[in-house]
Amino acid sequence: MMQVEALNAVVVGAGTMGTTLAKLMAAQGVSVILVDTNRHVLETSRLSMGESAAVGFASELTAGQHPDFVIESVTEDVAVKQQVIAQIEASVADSSIIMTNTSGIPIDEIAANMRLPQRFLGTHFFNPADIVPAVEVVPGSHTQASVVETACRWLKQLGKRPAILNTCVPGFVANRIQHAVMRECLALLERGVVEPEALDDIVQYSIGVRMALNGPLYQRDLNGLDTHLNIARYLYPDLDARDKPAALLEDYVAQGRLGAKAGRGFYRWSDESRAQHQAQERESLQRIIKIATQHAKENAS
Ligand SMILES: NC(=O)c1ccc[n+]([C@@H]2O[C@H](COP(=O)([O-])OP(=O)(O)OC[C@H]3O[C@@H](n4cnc5c(N)ncnc54)[C@H](O)[C@@H]3O)[C@@H](O)[C@H]2O)c1
C-alpha cells in the first residue's frame, strides 16, 4: 500500500480510539506521539501497539512542537475538550491542523475559546479507527476551506473515506442515525414486541447484511421510493418519537448493566466471551470491508 509522505502527528487521548488512531498512522509510516494524562492507559496502549517503532508515548504535551496534524481524542466532555484544545494551541505551531474526534459535540462549541479556529475541524473516526474506513469530516463555522482539503487529502492517504458534512449538527450523521435506530429498538423491547435475541437476529440478517453493501438511500432506490412512501404514511404515527432516553436504558445503566465491559447489558458476558468477540471482530470486519469495496467497484464498472 502507498505510504503517506513523511508526516508527524500527535494524538491526545490514548484510550480506545486514540490507540487505534495511532496504530492507523504508524502503519502508514506517520511518526506519532500519543499523549494521555493517565499513565496506566498509556502503558495499556503501548502494550497493545506491538513493536511499532513510529509511536512515542508522553503524559503531557511539550511546547515547541511542529506536528502536521494533532487529533484530540479525549473524554467526550465539552469542558475537557476545550481545556485540551487550549493546551494543544499553546504547544504546537500555528501551522498545525487540529482535529477533534468528538462523536457529535458541535465543532463551534469545542472551538469557542480558540485563538485560531480556522485551523480546527471535526474528523469523526469509527472504532476501530485503524480498520473502519469512514470518517465524518465536520467543518466549524470558522474552518478554512484549505484546512478541510488538506485534512481530507491526508485521510485518503491513510486509506480512509472522508465524507464532508455541509452543516454541523449535534451527533453529526452517523450517531443521529444510530440513535434513531436504537430509540426504536428500545421502544420495541419496552413494549414487549420482541425479545433482544430475536430483535438482533431480524436487524442483523436483514437490514444489517444489506447495509454492508449499500447505503440506505441507494438501497431505497433499489426498493422503490413509492413503496417506501406508502409504508412511511401508515407507520410514522406508530414509531417512537420521545425526546428523552428510554426508561429501560436508564434502568439498566443505574443497575450497572453497562454492557460487555460490566459483564451484563442486554446479554451476559464473561471476560473470555468479550475477548474472543473482540479478537474475531477485527478480522471479520476487514473481510466485510473488502467484500463491500469489491461490490462497489463491480457496480461502478
Ligand atoms: N469509543 C468509540 O467507539 C468512539 C468512536 C468514535 C469517536 N469516539 C470519540 O473519541 C473520543 C475518545 O473516546 P474513547 O472511546 O477513546 O474514550 P476513552 O475513555 O477510552 O479514552 C479517553 C482518554 O482521554 C484521556 N484524557 C482525559 N483527559 C485528558 C487530558 N486532559 N489530557 C490527555 N488525555 C486525557 C483519558 O485518560 C482516556 O484515556 C471521544 O470524544 C469519543 O466520543 C469514540
The ligand as an ORCA input file, in Angstrom:
! r2SCAN-3c Opt
* xyz 0 1
  N     -15.266      4.525     21.581
  C     -15.825      4.736     20.413
  O     -16.424      3.828     19.812
  C     -15.714      6.070     19.745
  C     -15.923      6.139     18.357
  C     -15.769      7.367     17.706
  C     -15.419      8.504     18.428
  N     -15.239      8.406     19.778
  C     -14.857      9.630     20.479
  O     -13.455      9.591     20.661
  C     -13.105     10.270     21.881
  C     -12.364      9.311     22.802
  O     -13.204      8.198     23.060
  P     -12.630      6.823     23.652
  O     -13.704      5.821     23.460
  O     -11.248      6.562     23.128
  O     -12.564      7.214     25.209
  P     -11.630      6.600     26.340
  O     -12.313      6.902     27.619
  O     -11.262      5.198     26.026
  O     -10.300      7.488     26.211
  C     -10.254      8.838     26.537
  C      -8.877      9.118     27.091
  O      -8.704     10.527     27.265
  C      -7.800     10.677     28.342
  N      -7.837     12.055     28.829
  C      -8.824     12.666     29.526
  N      -8.464     13.951     29.791
  C      -7.235     14.124     29.241
  C      -6.343     15.228     29.158
  N      -6.646     16.406     29.741
  N      -5.162     15.075     28.500
  C      -4.844     13.890     27.932
  N      -5.656     12.794     27.985
  C      -6.833     12.927     28.623
  C      -8.273      9.672     29.380
  O      -7.238      9.364     30.302
  C      -8.635      8.487     28.484
  O      -7.563      7.565     28.383
  C     -14.430     10.767     22.465
  O     -14.646     12.082     22.029
  C     -15.452      9.818     21.852
  O     -16.743     10.356     21.797
  C     -15.366      7.229     20.443
*
